[in-house]
């Protein structure tokens, strides 16, 4: 009777414990990979949302009247009354090193960052009325082929970042083209190395 009772109280064997440890290890690796992927996707969402908003702001800016608020002389004509915003004079921040493995907080002061082109009528992010007040992972730029005399035909909004700081940037871009007087935006965002 004592022997039967001792056999029923046996513990786990070493092989069983090793199998459990191996399973827990595999699950931990999968969980870490999933969390890293989730965090990277959350960070790239900033870029996708922001350049999508820049595209919408460019379409809105094209519809605004940009004429000078002056009285026209008799028989005179006004300048071009609508066009794409002119290209930004520099990206925000002004170099990818500022967002390489870190965040950047833009400066809201006049003639800096998002307001850099404030002194140039109809140019850059100031014309688009786009700005970010929270720290950002990406460097943003806006370009168009518009001039003071032409409406423009194409625009590009880009976001470049280096989330892991390995000097391999990820790039997101949105293209737009003016057809029939309206800005048509690409249905998808171009991505190059999105998880870098």
C-alpha positions in Angstrom: 0.0 0.0 0.0 2.9 2.4 0.7 4.5 1.7 -2.7 1.2 2.4 -4.5 0.8 5.7 -2.7 4.4 6.8 -3.5 4.0 6.0 -7.2 0.9 8.3 -7.4 3.0 11.3 -5.9 5.7 11.4 -8.6 6.6 14.8 -10.0 7.4 15.9 -13.6 10.3 14.3 -15.4 13.1 16.3 -16.8 12.0 15.8 -20.4 8.5 17.1 -19.6 10.0 20.2 -17.9 12.3 20.9 -20.9 9.4 20.7 -23.3 7.4 23.2 -21.2 10.4 25.6 -21.1 10.9 25.2 -24.9 7.2 26.0 -25.6 7.3 29.1 -23.2 10.5 30.2 -25.0 8.9 30.0 -28.5 5.8 31.9 -27.3 8.0 34.6 -25.8 9.9 35.1 -29.0 6.7 35.3 -31.0 5.2 37.8 -28.5 8.3 40.0 -28.7 8.2 39.9 -32.5 4.5 40.8 -32.5 5.0 43.7 -30.0 7.9 45.1 -32.1 5.8 44.9 -35.3 2.9 46.6 -33.5 5.1 49.4 -32.3 6.6 49.9 -35.8 3.2 50.0 -37.3 2.0 52.6 -34.8 5.0 54.8 -35.6 4.5 54.5 -39.4 0.9 55.4 -38.9 2.1 58.9 -38.1 3.8 59.3 -41.5 0.8 57.9 -43.4 -1.7 60.0 -41.6 0.4 63.2 -41.9 1.2 62.9 -45.6 -2.4 62.0 -46.3 -3.4 65.2 -44.5 -0.8 67.2 -46.5 -2.4 65.9 -49.7 -5.9 67.0 -48.5 -4.5 70.4 -47.5 -2.9 70.8 -50.9 -6.3 70.1 -52.6 -8.0 72.6 -50.3 -5.2 75.2 -51.0 -5.8 74.8 -54.7 -9.4 75.8 -54.3 -8.6 79.0 -52.2 -8.3 82.3 -54.0 -4.8 83.7 -53.7 -5.3 87.1 -55.3 -3.7 90.2 -53.7 -6.3 92.2 -51.8 -5.9 95.3 -53.9 -8.3 97.3 -56.0 -7.9 96.7 -59.7 -7.3 99.6 -62.0 -9.9 100.2 -64.7 -9.2 97.8 -67.5 -6.6 95.9 -65.3 -6.5 92.2 -64.7 -5.8 90.3 -61.5 -3.0 87.9 -61.1 -3.5 84.1 -61.2 -6.3 83.5 -58.7 -5.6 79.8 -57.7 -2.7 77.4 -57.8 -0.9 74.7 -55.9 1.1 75.9 -53.0 4.7 76.5 -54.0 7.3 74.0 -52.7 8.5 74.3 -49.1 11.9 75.9 -48.8 13.1 73.1 -46.6 11.8 70.0 -44.9 10.7 69.8 -41.2 13.0 69.1 -39.5 15.8 70.3 -41.8 17.7 67.1 -41.7 17.0 63.4 -41.3 19.7 63.2 -38.5 17.1 65.0 -36.3 14.7 62.0 -36.5 17.3 59.2 -36.7 16.3 56.9 -33.8 14.6 59.8 -32.0 11.7 62.2 -32.1 11.8 65.9 -33.1 9.7 68.7 -31.5 9.1 71.4 -34.1 9.4 75.1 -33.3 6.1 77.0 -33.6 7.8 80.4 -33.8 7.4 82.6 -36.9 9.7 81.8 -39.8 10.8 78.5 -38.4 9.8 74.9 -39.2 6.2 74.8 -40.3 6.1 78.6 -40.6 9.4 78.8 -42.5 7.8 80.1 -45.7 5.5 82.6 -43.9 7.3 85.5 -45.6 6.8 84.0 -49.1 3.1 84.2 -50.1 1.6 80.9 -51.2 4.6 78.7 -50.3 5.3 75.6 -48.3 3.6 74.3 -45.2 2.4 77.8 -44.2 0.4 77.9 -47.4 -1.0 74.4 -46.8 -1.9 75.4 -43.2 -0.3 72.2 -42.1 1.7 71.8 -38.8 2.4 69.2 -36.2 2.4 70.2 -32.6 3.4 66.9 -31.1 6.9 65.3 -31.4 7.4 63.5 -34.7 9.3 60.5 -35.9 9.6 61.6 -39.5 11.0 64.5 -41.6 8.3 65.9 -43.9 8.6 67.7 -47.2 6.2 69.2 -49.8 7.1 70.0 -53.4 5.1 71.1 -56.4 5.9 72.5 -59.8 3.7 75.5 -59.4 5.2 79.0 -59.9 3.8 82.5 -59.2 2.6 82.5 -62.8 1.4 78.9 -63.3 -1.2 76.8 -61.4 1.1 73.7 -61.3 0.5 70.2 -62.4 2.0 67.9 -59.8 2.7 67.8 -56.1 4.5 65.4 -53.8 4.3 65.0 -50.0 7.0 62.9 -48.4 7.9 61.6 -45.0 11.4 60.2 -44.3 12.5 58.6 -41.0 15.0 56.2 -39.5 13.1 54.6 -36.6 15.9 52.3 -35.5 18.7 54.7 -36.1 20.7 52.4 -38.4 21.1 55.1 -41.2 18.7 53.2 -43.5 15.7 55.6 -44.0 12.1 54.6 -44.6 10.2 56.8 -47.1 6.5 57.4 -47.5 5.2 59.5 -50.4 1.9 60.7 -51.8 1.6 62.0 -55.3 -1.0 64.3 -56.7 -1.8 65.7 -60.2 -3.9 68.6 -61.3 -6.5 67.5 -63.9 -9.6 69.4 -64.9 -8.7 72.1 -62.4 -8.8 69.7 -59.4 -6.0 68.0 -57.5 -6.3 64.2 -57.8 -4.4 62.3 -55.1 -2.9 58.8 -55.6 -5.1 56.1 -54.1 -2.2 54.6 -52.2 0.9 55.8 -50.3 4.2 54.8 -51.8 6.4 53.0 -49.2 10.2 52.2 -49.3 11.6 50.2 -46.4 8.6 51.1 -44.1 9.9 49.4 -41.0 13.4 50.9 -41.1 
